[in-house]
Amino acid sequence: MTEKSNPLEERKETYVTMHEAADHLRVSLRTVYRWVEQGRLKVFHAGRGSTRIPMSELERFISENTGLFQEKEE
């Protein structure tokens, strides 16, 4: 009998608080809330008053909004 792997154990996502995201992005906390309200940043609600943002989402947001990783036109 083979043991099934747990997909949650394989996922190594790191989540940050809204305050940590603001510090990481070097913007105000209100700006982070505004981007979430606008749908520009995706969040995870882990209960009442506990909102987290995946680091992969912050990395996506940075790459899409800074122009550092834009595709070259041929």
CYANA upper distance limits for C-alpha pairs under 8 A (distance plus 0.5 A):
  5 SER  CA      9 GLU  CA      8.43
  6 ASN  CA     10 GLU  CA      7.32
  7 PRO  CA     11 ARG  CA      6.96
 13 GLU  CA     54 PRO  CA      7.16
 13 GLU  CA     55 MET  CA      7.67
 13 GLU  CA     56 SER  CA      8.02
 14 THR  CA     54 PRO  CA      6.30
 14 THR  CA     55 MET  CA      6.17
 14 THR  CA     56 SER  CA      8.40
 15 TYR  CA     52 ARG  CA      6.19
 15 TYR  CA     53 ILE  CA      5.78
 15 TYR  CA     54 PRO  CA      4.81
 15 TYR  CA     55 MET  CA      6.21
 16 VAL  CA     20 GLU  CA      6.28
 16 VAL  CA     21 ALA  CA      6.75
 16 VAL  CA     52 ARG  CA      5.85
 16 VAL  CA     53 ILE  CA      5.78
 16 VAL  CA     54 PRO  CA      6.87
 16 VAL  CA     55 MET  CA      7.27
 17 THR  CA     21 ALA  CA      6.65
 17 THR  CA     50 SER  CA      8.45
 17 THR  CA     51 THR  CA      6.90
 17 THR  CA     52 ARG  CA      5.35
 17 THR  CA     53 ILE  CA      6.86
 18 MET  CA     22 ALA  CA      6.71
 18 MET  CA     29 LEU  CA      7.36
 18 MET  CA     32 VAL  CA      7.44
 18 MET  CA     33 TYR  CA      8.23
 18 MET  CA     51 THR  CA      7.36
 18 MET  CA     52 ARG  CA      6.97
 18 MET  CA     53 ILE  CA      7.54
 19 HIS  CA     23 ASP  CA      6.79
 19 HIS  CA     29 LEU  CA      6.60
 20 GLU  CA     24 HIS  CA      6.52
 21 ALA  CA     25 LEU  CA      6.50
 21 ALA  CA     32 VAL  CA      7.87
 21 ALA  CA     53 ILE  CA      7.89
 21 ALA  CA     58 LEU  CA      8.04
 22 ALA  CA     26 ARG  CA      6.19
 22 ALA  CA     27 VAL  CA      5.67
 22 ALA  CA     28 SER  CA      6.22
 22 ALA  CA     29 LEU  CA      5.81
 22 ALA  CA     31 THR  CA      8.27
 22 ALA  CA     32 VAL  CA      6.58
 23 ASP  CA     27 VAL  CA      7.08
 23 ASP  CA     28 SER  CA      8.26
 27 VAL  CA     31 THR  CA      6.87
 27 VAL  CA     32 VAL  CA      7.79
 28 SER  CA     32 VAL  CA      7.24
 29 LEU  CA     33 TYR  CA      6.90
 30 ARG  CA     34 ARG  CA      6.61
 31 THR  CA     35 TRP  CA      6.71
 32 VAL  CA     36 VAL  CA      6.77
 32 VAL  CA     41 LEU  CA      8.45
 33 TYR  CA     37 GLU  CA      6.65
 34 ARG  CA     38 GLN  CA      6.62
 35 TRP  CA     39 GLY  CA      6.68
 35 TRP  CA     40 ARG  CA      5.59
 35 TRP  CA     41 LEU  CA      6.20
 36 VAL  CA     40 ARG  CA      6.30
 36 VAL  CA     41 LEU  CA      5.30
 36 VAL  CA     42 LYS  CA      6.84
 36 VAL  CA     43 VAL  CA      7.69
 40 ARG  CA     61 PHE  CA      8.15
 41 LEU  CA     57 GLU  CA      7.50
 41 LEU  CA     58 LEU  CA      8.07
 41 LEU  CA     61 PHE  CA      7.42
 42 LYS  CA     53 ILE  CA      7.27
 42 LYS  CA     57 GLU  CA      7.22
 43 VAL  CA     51 THR  CA      7.12
 43 VAL  CA     52 ARG  CA      6.21
 43 VAL  CA     53 ILE  CA      5.19
 43 VAL  CA     54 PRO  CA      7.58
 44 PHE  CA     51 THR  CA      6.24
 44 PHE  CA     52 ARG  CA      5.58
 44 PHE  CA     53 ILE  CA      6.50
 44 PHE  CA     54 PRO  CA      8.13
 45 HIS  CA     49 GLY  CA      8.42
 45 HIS  CA     50 SER  CA      6.48
 45 HIS  CA     51 THR  CA      5.06
 45 HIS  CA     52 ARG  CA      6.80
 46 ALA  CA     50 SER  CA      5.74
 46 ALA  CA     51 THR  CA      6.42
 46 ALA  CA     52 ARG  CA      7.60
 47 GLY  CA     51 THR  CA      7.97
 53 ILE  CA     57 GLU  CA      7.26
 53 ILE  CA     58 LEU  CA      7.78
 54 PRO  CA     58 LEU  CA      7.18
 55 MET  CA     59 GLU  CA      6.69
 56 SER  CA     60 ARG  CA      6.64
 57 GLU  CA     61 PHE  CA      6.58
 58 LEU  CA     62 ILE  CA      6.60
 59 GLU  CA     63 SER  CA      6.65
 60 ARG  CA     64 GLU  CA      6.60
 61 PHE  CA     65 ASN  CA      6.54
 62 ILE  CA     66 THR  CA      6.28
 63 SER  CA     67 GLY  CA      6.88
 63 SER  CA     68 LEU  CA      6.50
 63 SER  CA     69 PHE  CA      6.19
 63 SER  CA     70 GLN  CA      8.26
 64 GLU  CA     68 LEU  CA      8.43
 64 GLU  CA     69 PHE  CA      7.84
 64 GLU  CA     70 GLN  CA      7.99
